[in-house]
């Protein structure tokens, strides 16, 4: 599975893996994966991480060697591409007039009611981060600012 990663990614991921292999035995435990991925700027939800680990850790021991870690990272990259496509499709659903943006009220409703719902304060904070020019609308690029929040939208 690591063949789906570019060589520079493999080199980077191996280096980070080795940093977390404190015992030098070539293994990293499931509990360390979240910290390891966070160090690389990758922040899946606990549920996403658990599912990816389950997909890669066929023996269910919760211990990953470098090759299985690279497989996990390849799976992460593949899922990220799929999520980007889903996000693009979801954006189009709410941008009914194809204006290239979604207004605050629409996005707030989605954030508070879809996927892993946010409360009003969390939704507003996320929207402020995504509304880069402060005009009260979120364009497609701004939506990627909130991508880390799981938006499961049925069209």
Buried (B, 14 or more C-beta within 10 A) or exposed (E): BBEEBEEEBBEBBBEBBEEBBEEEEEBBEBEBBBEBBEEEEBEBBEEBBBBBBEEBBEEEEEBBBBBBBBBBBBBBBEBEEEBEEBBEEBBEEBBEEEEEBBBBEBBBEBBBEBBEEBEEEEBBEBBEEBBEEEEEBBBBEBBBBBEEBBBEBEE
